[in-house]
Amino acid sequence: MDQITICKQRKKIYELLSYCLLNVPAKDSLQIMIKGREILKELIEDDAKTEYSIEFSELEKYEQEYYDRFFVPTSSHFIPPYESAIRNRATMGEKIKFGKLETKETFHVKACYEMVSFNPQNLNMFTPLKDIQFPDHIAFEMSFMTFLVAEEKKSLEKNEEEKALRWQNLQSQFLSEHLSKWIEDYARLSEEKNKGLYSYWLNLCAAWIKEDILGLELKKE
């Protein structure tokens, strides 16, 4: 595959993954999840990561899980969806004390966004997410990757190879310094807390990030 085709595929995957974190589940997003899973089946070596029965009849249950998983701290599904909370957590016996928000990780993520004029508040998303001021939310970080890959694609289509490479380097940097540092742990903790559609989806996100990093590294060789 040529560079533009690969970039288009990567953009589509990030769009699918982030869209379903940004929005309350509906019939269209369940269809997107099924489509995303089928695409990723061919790209992720671990088949178990792509196995989950998504049922349209369970939509109401999925809606409740979405609220509980990301917005209700007292819920049995909730794990803080923030990089700073996960990376700075401490284990005390069988209990986990999650890290404070607004740490150096938070500020660095914000700086990454500002450097390329990415504003999470402009995303098309579930309205309560717009009230979240912490830039290191999982949905925002995944959406940022969508943005970076989209910019690389635009540059490639204009034959601006040096510019495209700069966008690609920003992707590698953000993945290595941020998403790869916490998404697997977040997915695992979410699954341990309570299995469901979104613990599955987070594990799928983590598996894709791992695969994408390998792909970017191969390009550099």
N, C-alpha and C positions, 0 to 999 in steps of 0.2 A: 504493500500500500504506500502511496505517496504521502508526503507530509500533511497536505491539506486534508486528505481523507482521514488520516489518523487523528488530526486535530478536531475534525467534525465529530468523529466518534467519541472522543474524549469529552468534548463539549456536551454532547447529547447525554452521556452518562452522568456528568456532574449536574446537568439540568434536572434529570430525572430524580437523582438522589436528593438534591437540595429542595426541589419543589415539594416533595412529600414530607420534608421536615418543616417547611415554611407554612404549610396549610393543613387545616383540619381535614381528615379523610372524607372523601365523597366518592361517588361511583367512578368519576373520571380519574381521581388520584389512585384508586385501587387498580384501575386499568393500567395506569402509568407504572405502578409497582410491579404488576405482572409483566409488562413489557420490559421494564428495567431488569428484572430477574432473568428473563430469557436472553437478553443481550449479555449479561454478566456471566451466565452459565458457560459461555464459550471463552471467557477471559480469565476466570478465577479457577485455579487448580483445585481448590477444596470444594467438592460438590456439596458438602453439607451446608456450606454458607449460602447456597442458593435454594435450599429446600425449605419451603413453608407453604402451607395450604392457605391461600387468601380467598376467603368466601364473601361474596357480596351480601349474603344474608346476615353476616356478622357486622355490618357497617356501624350500627349503633354501639356495639361493644368496642369497636376500633376508635370511634369518636371519644368515648369515655376514657379509653387508654391514652389517647393523645393528650387530653386535658390533664389526666393524672400523671402521665410520664414527664411532662414538661412544665406544668403550671401549678401543681398542688403539692407543696413540700410535705404535707402530712400524709400523702397517699402512699400506699404500699408499693407503688410503681416508681416513685420519684427518686431520681439521682440528679444532682445539680448539673444542668447541661452546659457548664462553663469550663473552659480550659483551666482557668486559675483554680477552680474548686477541685478539679480532678488531679492536676499535677502537684498541688500543694497539700494533698490530703495526708493524714497520719492515721495509722492503725493503732488502736488501743484495745488490746485483747481481741475480742470478736467485733468490736465496734469501730466504725470509721468516722473520723472527724474530718470533714471536708474543709479545704482551704478557703481563705477569705477571697472575696471578689475584689477587683481593682488592685491587682498586683502588677509586678513588672511585666508578666505575660500579657495582661490586659492592655497595658499601655503600649507594648510593642505591637500587638495586633492592631490597635487603633492607628499607630504610626504607619503600619503597612497599608492600611486602607487609605489614609489621607495622602500618602505618597502618590497614589494613582487615582485619586478622586473617586474612590468607591464609598458610597454611603448606604449602609444597610437599611436605613429608614426609607429609602426609595424603592425597596423591593416590593413586589406584589406578594403580600403575605397576610396571614391571619392577623386581624387588627390588634389584639393584645400584644403580639410580638413587637409592634411598633413602639410600645411603651417601655420595652427593655432597652436600657442604655448601655449595657455591657457588651462590647464588641466581640468578645470571645465566646459567644453562644454558638453551639454546634451548627445551627442552621445558617448563621451568618458566615462562619468560616467556610462551610461547604459552598455557599453562594459566592463567596469571594473567589474560590477556585474556578467556579463557572465563569465569572467575570474575566479572570486572567486568561483562561483558555480561549474565551471568545475574542479577546484582544489579540492573542497570538494568531488566531484564525484570520482575523481581518488583515493583519500585517502580511500573512502568507499569501492571501488572495491579491494583495497589491504588489506582490513580489518584493516586499521590504524585509529581506531575510535577516538583516542585522537587528531590526526592530523586533521581529518575531522571536529571535534568539533571546533578546532582553526579557520579553514577556515569559518565555519558557524558563529562563533563569530565576525569575521572580516566583514562578510556580514551584520550582525545585526548592528554593529557599524557604517558602512558606510551608511547604509540606514537611521539610526536614526540621524546621525550627518550631513548628506549631502542631499541625494536625497529627503528624506521626508520633508526637510526644504524648498524646492522650486519647486518641479516638479508640484504640483497641481496649484500653483500660475502661473507658467510659462504656463501651459496648458490653464488655464482660461484666462489669458491675451492674449494668441495667438488666442483663439476663439473669444474673444471680439474684437480684432483687425480686424480679417477677418476669417470667417469660411472657412474650406476647408479640404482636405484629411489629411494634417499634423496637423491641430489643433485637428482633430478627433484622429489621431494616438498618439499625445501627451497626450490627455485625457485618451486614452486606457493605455498608459504607466503609468500614474499617478494612475489609478484605480488598475492596477496590483501591483504596488509598495505598495499601501495600503493593498491589499490582502496578499501580500507576507510577510509583516511585521507582520500581525496577525498570519500567519502560523508559522513563526519563534518564535513568542512569545509563541504559544501553545506548541511548542516542548520543551521549557524550563520549562514548568510547570510539 
